[in-house]
Amino acid sequence: MTDRELALHIIEQLRRAGHAAYLAGGCVRDMLLDRQPDDFDVVTDARPPRILELFPDALAVGAQFGVMLVRRQGAQVEVATFRSDHAYADGRRPTGVTFTTSAEQDVQRRDFTINGLLFDPAERRVLDFVGGRRDLEAGLVRAIGDPAERFAEDRLRLLRAVRFAARFGFSIEPATSSAVAAQSAGIAQVAVERVRDELIRILTEGGARQGLELLETTGLLAHLLPEVRAMQGVAQPPEFHPEGDVWTHTLLMVEMMREPSPTLALGVLLHDVGKPPTFRLAERIRFDGHAELGARMAERICARLRCSRRQIDQVGALVRNHLRFKDAPRMRASTLKRFLRLDSFEEHLELHRVDCLSSHRNLDHYELVRSAWQTLPPEAIRPPRLITGLDLIAAGYAPGPLFRQILQEVEEAQLENRVRTREEALDLARSIHDGEHQP
Protein backbone atom coordinates (compact mmCIF):
# COMPACT_ATOMS: atom_id res chain seq x y z
CA MET A 1 0.00 0.00 0.00
CA THR A 2 1.27 3.48 -0.86
CA ASP A 3 0.95 6.55 1.36
CA ARG A 4 -1.52 7.99 -1.14
CA GLU A 5 -3.71 4.88 -1.07
CA LEU A 6 -3.68 4.87 2.72
CA ALA A 7 -4.59 8.57 2.87
CA LEU A 8 -7.57 8.06 0.56
CA HIS A 9 -8.66 5.03 2.60
CA ILE A 10 -8.50 7.08 5.82
CA ILE A 11 -10.57 9.88 4.30
CA GLU A 12 -13.15 7.38 3.06
CA GLN A 13 -13.41 5.78 6.52
CA LEU A 14 -13.73 9.15 8.26
CA ARG A 15 -16.48 10.26 5.90
CA ARG A 16 -18.40 7.05 6.33
CA ALA A 17 -18.31 7.80 10.05
CA GLY A 18 -19.82 11.24 9.42
CA HIS A 19 -16.69 13.40 9.56
CA ALA A 20 -15.19 15.97 7.21
CA ALA A 21 -11.76 14.93 5.93
CA TYR A 22 -9.36 16.28 3.29
CA LEU A 23 -5.85 15.93 1.96
CA ALA A 24 -3.85 18.90 3.25
CA GLY A 25 -0.70 20.93 2.81
CA GLY A 26 2.33 19.92 0.82
CA CYS A 27 0.77 16.96 -0.96
CA VAL A 28 -1.94 19.19 -2.44
CA ARG A 29 0.63 21.80 -3.45
CA ASP A 30 2.81 19.16 -5.12
CA MET A 31 -0.10 17.56 -6.99
CA LEU A 32 -1.07 20.97 -8.40
CA LEU A 33 2.55 21.45 -9.49
CA ASP A 34 2.58 18.00 -11.13
CA ARG A 35 5.19 16.81 -8.65
CA GLN A 36 5.24 13.55 -6.75
CA PRO A 37 4.41 14.32 -3.10
CA ASP A 38 6.91 13.16 -0.48
CA ASP A 39 4.09 12.28 1.92
CA PHE A 40 0.35 12.65 2.39
CA ASP A 41 -1.40 14.34 5.32
CA VAL A 42 -5.07 14.25 6.25
CA VAL A 43 -7.05 16.84 8.23
CA THR A 44 -10.43 16.18 9.77
CA ASP A 45 -12.97 17.47 12.28
CA ALA A 46 -12.69 14.13 14.14
CA ARG A 47 -10.86 14.50 17.45
CA PRO A 48 -8.01 12.20 18.56
CA PRO A 49 -10.15 9.82 20.66
CA ARG A 50 -12.52 9.42 17.72
CA ILE A 51 -9.64 8.81 15.32
CA LEU A 52 -8.38 6.15 17.69
CA GLU A 53 -11.83 4.51 17.71
CA LEU A 54 -11.82 4.31 13.93
CA PHE A 55 -8.14 3.33 13.68
CA PRO A 56 -7.31 1.43 16.90
CA ASP A 57 -3.64 0.97 16.00
CA ALA A 58 -3.05 4.70 15.39
CA LEU A 59 -0.14 6.26 17.27
CA ALA A 60 -0.50 9.52 19.20
CA VAL A 61 2.56 11.33 17.82
CA GLY A 62 1.23 14.72 18.90
CA ALA A 63 -2.09 14.09 20.58
CA GLN A 64 -1.99 17.39 22.50
CA PHE A 65 -1.95 19.08 19.08
CA GLY A 66 -4.45 16.65 17.57
CA VAL A 67 -1.97 14.67 15.46
CA MET A 68 -2.23 10.88 15.07
CA LEU A 69 -0.19 8.54 12.88
CA VAL A 70 -1.91 5.71 11.00
CA ARG A 71 0.21 2.89 9.54
CA ARG A 72 -0.74 0.12 7.14
CA GLN A 73 1.41 -2.29 5.13
CA GLY A 74 4.49 -0.08 5.03
CA ALA A 75 2.57 3.15 4.45
CA GLN A 76 1.98 5.89 7.00
CA VAL A 77 -0.15 9.03 7.11
CA GLU A 78 -0.53 11.75 9.72
CA VAL A 79 -4.13 12.60 10.60
CA ALA A 80 -4.64 15.97 12.29
CA THR A 81 -7.75 17.47 13.85
CA PHE A 82 -8.86 20.93 12.69
CA ARG A 83 -7.53 23.41 15.24
CA SER A 84 -6.54 26.94 16.06
CA ASP A 85 -3.31 27.57 17.92
CA HIS A 86 -2.84 29.46 21.16
CA ALA A 87 0.05 31.87 21.70
CA TYR A 88 3.58 30.77 20.83
CA ALA A 89 5.92 31.32 23.78
CA ASP A 90 9.13 29.72 22.52
CA GLY A 91 9.21 30.60 18.81
CA ARG A 92 8.50 26.99 17.90
CA ARG A 93 5.26 25.51 19.29
CA PRO A 94 1.95 26.88 20.56
CA THR A 95 1.27 26.73 24.30
CA GLY A 96 -1.95 24.91 23.45
CA VAL A 97 -4.60 24.40 20.81
CA THR A 98 -8.35 24.62 20.48
CA PHE A 99 -9.99 21.97 18.33
CA THR A 100 -12.50 23.27 15.83
CA THR A 101 -14.89 21.99 13.20
CA SER A 102 -13.82 24.65 10.68
CA ALA A 103 -11.42 23.70 7.89
CA GLU A 104 -11.00 27.39 7.06
CA GLN A 105 -9.97 28.20 10.62
CA ASP A 106 -7.46 25.36 10.58
CA VAL A 107 -5.83 26.66 7.41
CA GLN A 108 -5.32 30.14 8.91
CA ARG A 109 -2.73 28.81 11.38
CA ARG A 110 -0.48 27.39 8.65
CA ASP A 111 2.70 28.97 7.32
CA PHE A 112 2.41 29.82 3.61
CA THR A 113 -0.51 30.09 1.23
CA ILE A 114 0.89 27.40 -1.09
CA ASN A 115 0.84 25.03 1.91
CA GLY A 116 -2.66 26.04 2.97
CA LEU A 117 -4.58 24.18 0.28
CA LEU A 118 -7.01 21.32 0.93
CA PHE A 119 -8.23 18.70 -1.51
CA ASP A 120 -11.54 16.89 -1.42
CA PRO A 121 -10.95 13.56 -3.22
CA ALA A 122 -14.64 12.66 -3.25
CA GLU A 123 -15.63 15.78 -5.20
CA ARG A 124 -12.18 16.24 -6.74
CA ARG A 125 -12.02 19.91 -5.80
CA VAL A 126 -9.46 22.14 -4.15
CA LEU A 127 -10.49 24.19 -1.12
CA ASP A 128 -8.53 27.44 -1.14
CA PHE A 129 -9.24 29.89 1.69
CA VAL A 130 -5.96 31.83 1.45
CA GLY A 131 -5.18 32.40 -2.23
CA GLY A 132 -2.76 29.52 -2.48
CA ARG A 133 -3.63 28.61 -6.06
CA ARG A 134 -3.09 32.18 -7.18
CA ASP A 135 0.36 32.20 -5.56
CA LEU A 136 1.25 28.83 -7.07
CA GLU A 137 0.44 30.21 -10.51
CA ALA A 138 2.38 33.41 -9.80
CA GLY A 139 5.35 31.53 -8.31
CA LEU A 140 5.20 33.26 -4.93
CA VAL A 141 5.93 32.15 -1.38
CA ARG A 142 3.59 34.27 0.74
CA ALA A 143 2.91 33.98 4.46
CA ILE A 144 -0.69 33.43 5.51
CA GLY A 145 -1.98 36.54 7.25
CA ASP A 146 0.59 38.82 8.91
CA PRO A 147 4.10 37.61 7.97
CA ALA A 148 5.62 39.04 11.15
CA GLU A 149 3.18 37.04 13.28
CA ARG A 150 3.73 33.83 11.31
CA PHE A 151 7.52 34.02 11.76
CA ALA A 152 7.30 35.06 15.40
CA GLU A 153 5.19 31.95 16.02
CA ASP A 154 7.72 29.57 14.50
CA ARG A 155 11.20 30.84 13.64
CA LEU A 156 11.94 27.79 11.52
CA ARG A 157 9.53 29.27 8.97
CA LEU A 158 12.25 31.82 8.18
CA LEU A 159 14.29 29.05 6.60
CA ARG A 160 11.29 27.25 5.17
CA ALA A 161 10.39 30.36 3.16
CA VAL A 162 13.83 30.20 1.53
CA ARG A 163 13.63 26.45 1.00
CA PHE A 164 10.27 26.52 -0.77
CA ALA A 165 11.31 29.43 -2.97
CA ALA A 166 14.53 27.66 -3.95
CA ARG A 167 12.92 24.25 -4.44
CA PHE A 168 10.22 25.53 -6.78
CA GLY A 169 12.10 28.44 -8.37
CA PHE A 170 9.62 30.87 -6.79
CA SER A 171 10.09 34.38 -5.43
CA ILE A 172 9.37 35.34 -1.84
CA GLU A 173 6.52 37.86 -1.78
CA PRO A 174 7.94 41.30 -0.77
CA ALA A 175 6.16 41.69 2.58
CA THR A 176 7.08 38.10 3.49
CA SER A 177 10.70 38.65 2.45
CA SER A 178 10.89 41.86 4.49
CA ALA A 179 9.59 40.01 7.53
CA VAL A 180 12.22 37.30 7.09
CA ALA A 181 14.95 39.94 6.96
CA ALA A 182 13.55 41.79 9.97
CA GLN A 183 13.47 38.63 12.08
CA SER A 184 16.54 36.87 10.67
CA ALA A 185 18.41 37.01 13.99
CA GLY A 186 15.58 34.93 15.48
CA ILE A 187 16.86 31.86 13.65
CA ALA A 188 19.25 31.46 16.60
CA GLN A 189 16.24 30.40 18.70
CA VAL A 190 15.65 27.30 16.57
CA ALA A 191 17.14 23.93 17.52
CA VAL A 192 20.40 23.43 15.62
CA GLU A 193 19.29 20.05 14.30
CA ARG A 194 16.22 21.58 12.66
CA VAL A 195 18.32 24.35 11.14
CA ARG A 196 20.77 21.77 9.81
CA ASP A 197 18.00 19.75 8.20
CA GLU A 198 16.55 22.83 6.47
CA LEU A 199 19.99 23.93 5.22
CA ILE A 200 20.68 20.48 3.80
CA ARG A 201 17.31 20.45 2.08
CA ILE A 202 18.02 23.88 0.58
CA LEU A 203 21.28 22.49 -0.80
CA THR A 204 19.93 19.15 -2.05
CA GLU A 205 16.32 19.62 -3.22
CA GLY A 206 17.20 21.70 -6.29
CA GLY A 207 17.73 25.43 -6.63
CA ALA A 208 20.70 25.50 -4.24
CA ARG A 209 22.14 28.64 -5.82
CA GLN A 210 18.89 30.53 -5.43
CA GLY A 211 18.68 29.25 -1.89
CA LEU A 212 22.11 30.62 -0.99
CA GLU A 213 21.34 33.93 -2.66
CA LEU A 214 18.09 34.21 -0.69
CA LEU A 215 19.87 33.31 2.55
CA GLU A 216 22.20 36.23 1.85
CA THR A 217 19.60 38.81 0.80
CA THR A 218 17.36 38.01 3.78
CA GLY A 219 20.24 38.24 6.26
CA LEU A 220 20.00 34.61 7.35
CA LEU A 221 23.41 33.63 5.97
CA ALA A 222 25.22 36.03 8.29
CA HIS A 223 23.64 34.36 11.31
CA LEU A 224 23.97 30.76 10.12
CA LEU A 225 27.16 30.55 8.06
CA PRO A 226 29.27 33.70 8.49
CA GLU A 227 32.28 31.75 7.16
CA VAL A 228 30.47 31.31 3.83
CA ARG A 229 29.37 34.94 3.72
CA ALA A 230 33.04 35.91 4.15
CA MET A 231 33.69 34.51 0.64
CA GLN A 232 32.02 37.57 -0.88
CA GLY A 233 34.48 39.97 -2.48
CA VAL A 234 37.49 37.66 -2.01
CA ALA A 235 39.28 37.92 -5.38
CA GLN A 236 40.88 34.93 -7.10
CA PRO A 237 43.64 34.64 -9.76
CA PRO A 238 41.82 35.43 -13.03
CA GLU A 239 43.96 32.98 -15.00
CA PHE A 240 42.46 30.13 -12.95
CA HIS A 241 39.16 31.71 -11.93
CA PRO A 242 37.80 33.94 -14.70
CA GLU A 243 34.33 33.65 -13.13
CA GLY A 244 35.15 36.06 -10.28
CA ASP A 245 35.39 35.95 -6.50
CA VAL A 246 35.12 32.95 -4.18
CA TRP A 247 31.41 33.57 -3.55
CA THR A 248 30.58 33.59 -7.27
CA HIS A 249 32.65 30.44 -7.78
CA THR A 250 30.80 28.67 -4.97
CA LEU A 251 27.40 29.75 -6.31
CA LEU A 252 28.28 28.32 -9.73
CA MET A 253 29.37 25.05 -8.14
CA VAL A 254 26.22 24.49 -6.08
CA GLU A 255 24.17 25.33 -9.18
CA MET A 256 25.89 22.51 -11.08
CA MET A 257 25.35 19.79 -8.47
CA ARG A 258 23.33 16.76 -9.61
CA GLU A 259 21.09 15.41 -6.82
CA PRO A 260 23.93 15.61 -4.27
CA SER A 261 24.12 13.71 -1.03
CA PRO A 262 24.17 15.89 2.11
CA THR A 263 27.92 15.40 2.52
CA LEU A 264 28.69 16.27 -1.10
CA ALA A 265 26.48 19.36 -0.91
CA LEU A 266 28.21 20.54 2.27
CA GLY A 267 31.61 19.69 0.80
CA VAL A 268 30.91 21.78 -2.31
CA LEU A 269 29.59 24.67 -0.23
CA LEU A 270 32.60 24.64 2.11
CA HIS A 271 35.43 23.49 -0.18
CA ASP A 272 36.94 27.00 -0.36
CA VAL A 273 35.91 28.20 3.10
CA GLY A 274 39.62 28.46 3.94
CA LYS A 275 40.33 31.02 1.21
CA PRO A 276 39.17 34.21 2.96
CA PRO A 277 41.48 33.76 5.99
CA THR A 278 44.46 32.67 3.84
CA PHE A 279 44.18 35.36 1.14
CA ARG A 280 47.41 37.17 0.39
CA LEU A 281 48.77 39.12 -2.55
CA ALA A 282 52.33 38.26 -3.55
CA GLU A 283 53.42 37.92 -7.19
CA ARG A 284 49.79 36.89 -7.61
CA ILE A 285 46.82 36.12 -5.39
CA ARG A 286 47.61 33.16 -3.18
CA PHE A 287 45.70 31.01 -0.68
CA ASP A 288 48.52 29.01 0.88
CA GLY A 289 47.27 26.12 3.00
CA HIS A 290 43.62 26.91 2.37
CA ALA A 291 42.61 23.27 1.84
CA GLU A 292 43.95 22.10 5.21
CA LEU A 293 42.66 25.14 7.10
CA GLY A 294 39.36 24.89 5.21
CA ALA A 295 38.99 21.24 6.21
CA ARG A 296 39.35 22.14 9.89
CA MET A 297 36.88 25.01 9.48
CA ALA A 298 34.42 22.76 7.62
CA GLU A 299 34.63 20.15 10.37
CA ARG A 300 33.93 22.79 13.01
CA ILE A 301 30.97 24.12 11.03
CA CYS A 302 29.53 20.62 10.60
CA ALA A 303 30.05 19.92 14.30
CA ARG A 304 28.29 23.20 15.09
CA LEU A 305 25.37 22.01 12.97
CA ARG A 306 25.47 18.70 14.86
CA CYS A 307 26.09 16.58 11.81
CA SER A 308 26.94 12.93 12.42
CA ARG A 309 30.55 11.88 12.98
CA ARG A 310 30.62 10.24 9.56
CA GLN A 311 29.30 13.38 7.90
CA ILE A 312 31.86 15.57 9.67
CA ASP A 313 34.71 13.27 8.62
CA GLN A 314 33.51 13.01 5.01
CA VAL A 315 33.01 16.76 4.54
CA GLY A 316 36.44 17.37 6.06
CA ALA A 317 37.98 14.81 3.69
CA LEU A 318 36.28 16.41 0.67
CA VAL A 319 37.66 19.83 1.55
CA ARG A 320 41.11 18.54 2.57
CA ASN A 321 41.64 16.55 -0.64
CA HIS A 322 40.01 18.74 -3.27
CA LEU A 323 43.33 20.07 -4.60
CA ARG A 324 44.99 16.66 -4.94
CA PHE A 325 43.56 16.05 -8.42
CA LYS A 326 46.09 18.48 -9.91
CA ASP A 327 48.90 16.17 -8.77
CA ALA A 328 47.39 13.07 -10.40
CA PRO A 329 49.63 13.04 -13.53
CA ARG A 330 52.71 12.94 -11.28
CA MET A 331 51.42 10.49 -8.66
CA ARG A 332 53.15 7.18 -8.16
CA ALA A 333 50.85 4.21 -8.71
CA SER A 334 50.72 3.57 -4.96
CA THR A 335 49.81 7.19 -4.20
CA LEU A 336 47.04 7.21 -6.80
CA LYS A 337 45.58 3.95 -5.49
CA ARG A 338 45.59 5.27 -1.92
CA PHE A 339 43.83 8.40 -3.20
CA LEU A 340 41.16 6.23 -4.84
CA ARG A 341 40.62 4.47 -1.49
CA LEU A 342 39.06 7.53 0.09
CA ASP A 343 35.56 6.82 1.36
CA SER A 344 32.77 7.66 -1.10
CA PHE A 345 35.33 8.56 -3.75
CA GLU A 346 32.56 9.34 -6.22
CA GLU A 347 31.86 12.45 -4.12
CA HIS A 348 35.48 13.59 -4.48
CA LEU A 349 35.18 13.13 -8.24
CA GLU A 350 31.95 15.10 -8.44
CA LEU A 351 33.28 17.96 -6.32
CA HIS A 352 36.32 18.22 -8.60
CA ARG A 353 34.14 18.10 -11.72
CA VAL A 354 31.98 21.04 -10.69
CA ASP A 355 35.06 22.84 -9.33
CA CYS A 356 36.63 22.70 -12.79
CA LEU A 357 33.47 23.53 -14.71
CA SER A 358 32.84 26.61 -12.59
CA SER A 359 36.37 27.96 -13.13
CA HIS A 360 38.96 27.06 -15.80
CA ARG A 361 36.77 24.30 -17.34
CA ASN A 362 39.74 21.95 -17.87
CA LEU A 363 38.66 18.38 -17.03
CA ASP A 364 41.92 16.60 -17.92
CA HIS A 365 42.80 15.68 -14.33
CA TYR A 366 39.21 14.68 -13.62
CA GLU A 367 39.14 12.34 -16.62
CA LEU A 368 42.50 10.80 -15.71
CA VAL A 369 41.44 9.98 -12.16
CA ARG A 370 37.93 8.93 -13.14
CA SER A 371 39.39 6.50 -15.70
CA ALA A 372 41.63 4.93 -13.07
CA TRP A 373 38.73 4.69 -10.59
CA GLN A 374 36.49 3.01 -13.16
CA THR A 375 39.05 0.60 -14.62
CA LEU A 376 41.16 -0.52 -11.66
CA PRO A 377 39.55 -3.51 -9.93
CA PRO A 378 38.93 -3.25 -6.16
CA GLU A 379 41.63 -5.83 -5.43
CA ALA A 380 44.19 -3.63 -7.20
CA ILE A 381 43.19 -0.54 -5.20
CA ARG A 382 42.93 -2.33 -1.85
CA PRO A 383 44.70 -5.69 -2.21
CA PRO A 384 44.75 -8.22 0.65
CA ARG A 385 47.86 -7.78 2.77
CA LEU A 386 50.71 -10.10 1.87
CA ILE A 387 52.17 -9.98 5.39
CA THR A 388 51.16 -8.65 8.82
CA GLY A 389 52.93 -7.87 12.05
CA LEU A 390 52.37 -11.45 13.16
CA ASP A 391 54.33 -12.65 10.14
CA LEU A 392 57.23 -10.40 11.14
CA ILE A 393 57.16 -11.76 14.70
CA ALA A 394 57.08 -15.31 13.34
CA ALA A 395 60.13 -14.42 11.22
CA GLY A 396 62.00 -13.55 14.40
CA TYR A 397 61.77 -9.74 14.44
CA ALA A 398 61.14 -7.95 17.73
CA PRO A 399 58.04 -5.72 17.65
CA GLY A 400 58.80 -2.01 17.54
CA PRO A 401 58.39 1.24 15.57
CA LEU A 402 60.16 -0.30 12.58
CA PHE A 403 57.19 -2.65 12.02
CA ARG A 404 55.05 0.26 10.81
CA GLN A 405 57.68 1.36 8.29
CA ILE A 406 58.20 -2.18 7.02
CA LEU A 407 54.49 -2.83 6.52
CA GLN A 408 53.98 0.53 4.79
CA GLU A 409 56.89 -0.03 2.40
CA VAL A 410 55.73 -3.57 1.64
CA GLU A 411 52.22 -2.31 0.89
CA GLU A 412 53.61 0.41 -1.36
CA ALA A 413 55.65 -2.15 -3.28
CA GLN A 414 52.56 -4.34 -3.57
CA LEU A 415 50.48 -1.45 -4.93
CA GLU A 416 53.20 -0.78 -7.50
CA ASN A 417 53.39 -4.49 -8.43
CA ARG A 418 57.02 -4.77 -7.28
CA VAL A 419 56.06 -7.62 -4.94
CA ARG A 420 53.31 -10.11 -5.65
CA THR A 421 53.75 -13.00 -3.22
CA ARG A 422 54.14 -13.52 0.50
CA GLU A 423 57.70 -14.72 -0.01
CA GLU A 424 58.64 -11.60 -1.98
CA ALA A 425 57.07 -9.47 0.74
CA LEU A 426 59.08 -11.23 3.44
CA ASP A 427 62.28 -10.78 1.41
CA LEU A 428 61.59 -7.05 1.15
CA ALA A 429 60.82 -6.87 4.86
CA ARG A 430 64.13 -8.58 5.61
CA SER A 431 66.08 -6.13 3.45
CA ILE A 432 64.38 -3.14 5.10
CA HIS A 433 65.05 -4.56 8.56
CA ASP A 434 68.64 -5.40 7.84
CA GLY A 435 69.23 -2.02 6.21
CA GLU A 436 67.99 -0.23 9.32
CA HIS A 437 70.22 -2.34 11.58
CA GLN A 438 73.50 -2.09 9.69
CA PRO A 439 76.38 -1.01 11.95
MOHUWO-V537111 format. One record per pair of residues at least 24 apart in sequence whose ideal C-beta (glycine too) atoms are under 6 Angstrom apart, sorted by the first residue. I is the first residue (numbers start at 0). GAP is how many residues later the second one is. Records with the same first field share a line. If there is no record, write none. Layout:
BEGIN
I = GAP ; GAP
END
This chain:
BEGIN
0 = 71 ; 72 ; 74
1 = 73
2 = 36 ; 37 ; 72 ; 74
3 = 36
5 = 66 ; 69 ; 71
6 = 33 ; 35 ; 70
7 = 113
9 = 32 ; 60 ; 67
10 = 31
12 = 41
13 = 30 ; 32
16 = 37
18 = 25 ; 26 ; 27
19 = 25
21 = 96 ; 97 ; 98
22 = 96
23 = 94
24 = 90
25 = 89
27 = 89 ; 91
28 = 85 ; 86
31 = 104
39 = 37
40 = 37
41 = 35 ; 37
42 = 37
44 = 37 ; 56
46 = 34 ; 52
50 = 28
64 = 32
65 = 33
81 = 24
83 = 25
84 = 24
87 = 65
90 = 64 ; 98
91 = 62
103 = 25
109 = 34
110 = 39 ; 46
111 = 29 ; 31
112 = 29 ; 31
115 = 28
138 = 31
139 = 30 ; 31 ; 33
140 = 24 ; 29 ; 31
141 = 31 ; 34
142 = 33
146 = 28 ; 29 ; 32
147 = 31
150 = 28 ; 32
154 = 31 ; 32 ; 34 ; 35
155 = 34 ; 38
157 = 29
158 = 39
161 = 49 ; 52 ; 53
162 = 35 ; 38 ; 39
164 = 49
165 = 36 ; 41 ; 44 ; 45
166 = 38 ; 39 ; 40
168 = 38
179 = 38
180 = 37 ; 38
183 = 34 ; 35 ; 36 ; 39
184 = 38
186 = 33 ; 36
191 = 114
192 = 113
195 = 109
199 = 62
202 = 62
203 = 56 ; 61
207 = 46
208 = 42 ; 45 ; 46
226 = 46
229 = 46
233 = 41 ; 42 ; 45
234 = 50
236 = 47 ; 48
239 = 120
240 = 118
245 = 26 ; 29
248 = 109
251 = 106
252 = 101 ; 105
255 = 98 ; 101
262 = 48 ; 51 ; 52
263 = 83
265 = 49
266 = 48 ; 51 ; 84
267 = 83
269 = 28 ; 49
270 = 48 ; 51
272 = 24 ; 25
290 = 29 ; 32
293 = 25
294 = 24 ; 25
317 = 33
321 = 29
324 = 27 ; 40 ; 44
325 = 39
327 = 37 ; 40 ; 41
332 = 83
333 = 78 ; 81 ; 82
336 = 44 ; 78
339 = 33 ; 41
340 = 40 ; 41
382 = 31
385 = 28 ; 36 ; 39
386 = 38
396 = 36
401 = 34
405 = 26
END
